[in-house]
Amino acid sequence: MNFNGPVKHKPVNDLTRLVLRHMYGSVTSVSTTTNTMVIERDTGTLSTSGGGNTFSAVDTGKALTINVDTTNGTLFYDLDNKTNNGTIKDFSNAAVVAALQKTGEYVRVAARYQQDGTFVATRIFASTNFNKIFISPEGYVIHADQTTGATMVLDNADGKPITVAIDPTTQFFFRTPNTSSDAAPIGTGPSFLTSGSLVRGFKVKITPVDVTASTMHAATVDIETAPYQGKVTNANSTNFSLTSTFPTPTDNYKGVALSYISATTPNGVDPLNPKTTIAGFKYWNYAYPTIVTYTSGSTNAITNFIGTTGAINFGSTGTNPPITYNPILLTYATWAASTSNPGTGGWTVPYAIFMPQTIPNTTVATPLVAASGTNNSYTFATNAKGGSNAVTVNVNATAGSAALVYQVDRTGDVVTVSPIDITTTAGLTALTNGVSKAGTAVQVSGVPKSDGTYNAYLIKYYTAAK
């Protein structure tokens, strides 16, 4: 494979995790001896003739050989004749071979790329109607019915949301090169939605039962990415919970427990030491993806992670509850066994990214001072309205790692926002003066530390209104 440009730069630190897009083609031959089929690669072109939007196949002139998975089996879907659907490990089924050898037969293939350069099919969709195999809504889930599991709404690639019905025969897959998860469904029917296993934000690709039906029913749902983001709570040695809220409350998820991947699962390399491989869970702070915490030597990533997930606590006054802010995490889950569930599959977490948490309604408690023994590092403390504890903010002033700082001035109805470069003497002086007085309004976005402080990513300090 030639990876020379032009390509969009998106690093993949483990080539074995590269997932291939579905391939389309016209079947030219089927071999019952080698259990392979040859397709002529096709692309689709949109035609509006006849008053409707249809896609036609365009031959690329490139042939490709596809192997059947003789060990785990390949799922075969005949979209013209459902009685041919099933799992095949060879081409001994005469009905399947006859369907593939029909004149004008088209296929869509989900395949794994092998070390020897061959392709092994995990799923094959076949039809003499190119529209049936080509039209597959794809996009991000914007609503999943977690009450009945009957429908999901997809923000389709054309920008028009589409409602897809889920029935007891709908199969869900997670796109990964791992044989067991890519070749077998991870769930079936409405129960997959009602269990909370598919939530808003997932990237999916739908294969409809009938593209011409007024209500589209999903035959299969390919989950391409499974992002979870929210406030972290209850972090322990086996899992942690995330809570997220959306404008549509029915899509909220609360206390979703996500397990860490197994400690022996390969998980990339150390960005600063590429020869050092990582196994098990890892985490890092937003905007610092090269500074990764993972288990090595005396460092236990999960133990450190647990210590960092404590809430930022401003205390309280009177009988009011404490003012706390839980850290916000982003992760992309994978469907695999975990340390806590070694014999089963489920959403597990290979990594977590601490996202900046904005703390509102705060004021300066103590002015900016240089941190003892730390080069170009400074601290100041903040109070929250109604709180009794001052929380320390760490400010990095090193070029390339410095916090973003803005001074906000108001004169009458005119508000002026000025960027302050604290890597310069003048900029650092401006920040020092800006947060020198207790009670000055300030807003900080940052990520937590295990000692109860947080590292500033963005600071806005407000001068007195004039």
N, C-alpha and C positions, 0 to 999 in steps of 0.2 A: 504494500500500500504506500502510495506517495503522498506525504503530508505537506508537500510544498504548497505555497500560497496560490491564489488568494483564499484565505480562510479567516473566520472570526476567531480571535484569540480567546479561548476559554480553556485554561489548563485542566488536564485530567491527569492526576498524579498516579493513577493506577489504570493502565491501558486495558486490563481485563474487565474493567467496569464500564467500558465504552459500549453504549447501547445503539444498535443499528436502527435506522428508520425502516418502516415497512417498505417492501419492494413490490412493484407492480409489473406485470408482464403477460405476454401471450404464450401459452404452452405450445412448444414445437415438438417435444418428444417425451415419452415416459419409458424408463427402462425397468422391467421387472427383475432383471439380472443384478444390476448394481443398485437398485432402489433409489434412483435419481430421476429428476425431471429437468429438462432444459427449457428455459423461458427466454423469450425475446423481450428485453426490458422496454417498458412503455412509460410514457408520461401522459398526463391528462390535459386536455385543452377545453375550455368552456365554450359551448355553443348556445346561442340564444335563438336559433332558428326554430320555427314551429311554435313559437310562443312560450317555450319553457326553457329552463336552465338545465342543460344536460352536459355531461363530459364525454369526450371522445378520446380514444386511445391514440397516441402518437408513437410510432415505432422509433426507438433510438438507434436501432441497428446493432445493438450490443447483446450478445447471448450470455446467459449465466446458468450454471449448473447448481441445482439445489438438492441436497441429500435429505432423505427421511431419517428421523432419529430412531435408529434401530434398537436403541437401548431403553430410552424413556418413553418413546412414542411421540408422534406428531398429531396434534389435533386437526382434524379435517372438517371443514364446514362447506357443504354444497348448498349455496344460497338459492339454487333452482330446485333442489330436491332434498329435503331435510332427512329423508330415510337413509341417505348416504353418510350422514354425519357420524363421526366416531373417532377413535384413536387408532392410528395406523403405525405399525413398525416396519412395514414393507409395502410393496405394491402388489401383493397377492390377491387383494380384493378386486375382483373383476369390475364391480359396479363403480368403484372409485376410479380405476384406470379408464373405464369407458367415459366417465364424466370429464376427466381431465383431457381426454383425447377428442372431445367433441370439436367440431369445426368452430373456430372463433372463441375458444374457451380462454377466459382471462383469470388470473389469480392475483391475490395479494398475499404476500408471505412475510411473516415475522420470523426472523432467523437469528441464529448465533454465528458469530465469526470464529473460526477455529484456528489453532496455531499453524496448521499446515496450509492455510489460505482458503479452505473450503467453507461452505455455508451449510448449516444444518437447520432445517425448518422446525420451529416450535409450533406454528400454526399456519394453515393454508386455507384461504377463503377462495372459493371458485364460483364462477358464473359466466354465462355467455353474454351477459349484460354488463358492460364495463362500469356503468353507473353504480351497479349494486356493490361492486368491490371497491370503487374509488371514493364514493361519497361516504365519508366517515366524519361526523362532527368531532372537532378537536378544540380544546381550550381549557379554561380554568372553571372549576366548579364554583358557582356563586350561590347555590342553595342545594342542600341535601335534606330530603324529608326523613328526619330521624324519628318521627312518630310512627308512620306506617311503612316507610321504606319504599313507597310506591313510585316516587319520581325523584329526579334530580334536574337542576337547571344548569346549563352549560353556557359560559360566555364564549360562543363559537368564534372560530378564527375570522369569520366575515364580519364580526362586530355585532351580530344579532343574537341575543340570548335564545336558546332553544331548550324546550322541556323534553326530557327523555323518560319514558316509562320503564320501570324495573319490574320484571315478573319473576316467578320462581325458577325459570330456566336461565336467567341472566348470569353469566359467569364473569368474575372479576379476576384480573391478572395484574401482577406488578412487574413492569418491564425492567428486567435485570438479566445480565448474561448468566447468572446462576441457573443451572439446569432445572432444579426442583421447583423454583418459583416461576420461571418464565414458561415452563412447559405444562404446568398444572395450575388450575384456578386456586386462588387463595380464599375465595368465598363465593357463595351462590345466593341469588335472590334478595328480596327486601331485607332479610335479617342482617345482611352486611352493612346496610345503611343504619338500621335501628340500633345496631351494636356500637355505632360511633366510629366504625372502621374506615369510613370515607367522610371527609369533612370539607367545608368551604376552603378553597385555596388549592386543592389538589389539581394537578394538570393531568387530563385524561384524554383518551381517544376512544370514540364509540364506534362499534360495528353494529348497524341496525339490522333487525330481523327483515324488514322490508322498507327500503328507502322511499317507496311510493305511498306508504301508509300515512293517513292524516295525523295519527298520533304515533310518533316514532318509539318503537320498543327496542331496547338494547339487547342484542344477542351476547355481546361481550363488551366489557369496559376495561381498557388498558390503562392502568395508573402509571403515568410516566414519571411523575415526581410527587412526593408526599410531604409537603412542608407543614410544620406545626410552628406556631408562634404565639407567645403569650407570657403571662406572669407565672413564674416558677414557684411552686410550693412543695413541701413534703419530700425534699430530696433525701434519699437514703442510699444504702449500699447497692441496691438492686434497680431502683428506678426513681423518677421524679414526676411531678404532675404539672401540667400546663393548663391555664385558664385564659380563654380569649373571648372578647366580645365584639359583635359586629352590629352595623345599623339594623340588620334584621335579626332580632333576638332569638328566633328559632334556630339560627345557625351557630349560636354560641356553644362553646364547649367548656366545661368546667371540670377541673380535676382529672383530665385525661392522663392516665399513667403510662409513661413511656419507659421501657426498659433499656439499659445500656447493652450494647453489643457484647458478645462474649470476649473475655480478656485475651483470647488466642486468635481472634479474627484480625487478619491483616487490614491496616487502615492507613495506607499511604506512607509518606516519609516526612521527616523533620525538614521544613522548608529552609532552615538555616544550616542543616547538615544532611543533604540529600542522600548520603550513604547510610544514614541511620533510619531503619524501618520502624514503623509504629504498629503496635498491635493493641486492640481494645479501644475504649472510649478516649476522646480527646476534646479539648475546648480552647477557645481563644476569645479575645475581646474584639468587638467590631472595629474595623479600620486597622487592626494589627494582626492580619492573618498569618504572618510569618512567626509570630511569637506564640507558639502552641504549647499547651501543657498536656503531657501524656505520661503514662506510667513508664518509668525507667529508673533503675537504681533505687534510691530512697524516696523517689517521688511517686506518689500514688494519685493518679489523675482524679479518680472518683472521690477520694477523701478530700482532696483540695477543692474539688468542684462543690461538694456539700458545704464546705466552710464558706464558700463565696456566695452561696445562694441565700444567705440570711437577709432579711429585710432591712432596709435603711430605716432606722428608728429615731424619730424626733421626740419621742415621749409624748406626754399629755399634761394638761392642767385640769384641776378639779376632778370631776367624775367622768370626763370625756375619755374615750378609748385612745390608745396610743396612735400617733400619726406615723404610719409605716408605708414603705414603698417596696414591693417585691421586685427583684430583678426581672427583666424581660429577656427571653431567649428566643432564638430562631434555630430550628434544626430541620434537616431533611431526613425523614425516617426511611428505613429500609425494612423489607419483610424478611425476617430471618430469625433463627433461634437465638436466644439470649442466655446469659448465665443463669437467670432465674427460671427460664423455660427452655431447657436444653433439648427437649424432645418435641417441641411444638414450634409453629411459626407465629409471628405477630409483629406489630410495629416496634422496631428497636432503633436505638439512636446511636449512630457512629460518632457523632460530634454535636457540640452545642456552641452557639455564638452568642455572647452577651451583647445585647443591643443597648444603645444609650437610653437611659431613663430620664425623662424630664421631670424635675421636681418643682412644682409651682408654689407660689405664695411664700417665698423665702426672702430673708433679709440677712445682711452681714452681721455676724456675731463678733468675730475678731478679725483684724486686718491681715493682709497678705504678708507672709514671712517666708524666708528661705528655709527649706527643710534641712535639718541638721545632717551633715555628712552626705547629702545627695546633690550631685552636680546638676545645676539648672532646674531644680525641682522646688516648688513653692506650695504653701498651703494657706487656706483661710477657712474659717468656720461659718456655718449658716444656721439660722433658726427658721423654723416653720411656724406659720400662724397657728396658735393654739397648742404649740409644743413646748416641752420643758427642757429638751436636750439639744445641744449644739452638735452638728455633724460636720466633720472635717472634709474639705474638698481638696484633693491633690491636683496641682496644676503643673504640667510639664511645659517648659519654655524652650526646649531643644528644637532646633530647626529640623523639620521633617517629622517631628513627633509632637509638636506644640498643640495646645488646646486652641480652638477657634474662639476668638473674643470679639464682642461687639459692644460699643458704647451707644446707648440710646438716650437722645436728648429730646426734650419737648419745649417748644416755645409757642404758647397759644395753642392753636390747633395743628401746628406743624411738628411732625415727629421726624427726627433725623437719626438714621442708623449708620454708624461709622465703624468699619473694620479696624481692629487694633492688632498689629503684628507684635506679639510679645517676645519674639526671638530677637528683637532690636531693643536697645537701651531705652529709647523713647517710648516704645510700645509697652515695655514692662513697667516703666515709670507711670504711664497712663493708667494701667490696670491697678498698680499699687495705690495710686491716688484715688481711683474710682471706687475701690472697696475698702478704703481706710476708715470709714466712719460707720460705727454700729448703727443698724437700722436702715442702711441703704438697700433699696430693692434690688434683688439679683435673682436671676433664673439660671439654673445650671442643669445641663444634660450630661450624664456620665454613667459609668459602669461601676459596679460595686467591687469592694475588696473584702477579704475575709476578716479584716480587723474592724469592720463597721464603717470605714470611710469609703469615699468613691472618687474615682479618677475622672476629672472633668474632660469632656469631649467638646462641649460648647458652653461658653459663659456669656450672658448678657447682663450688664449692669446699667442701672438707670440713674441718670442725673436728676436733680430736683427740677420739677416743672417750673417754667417761668411764665 
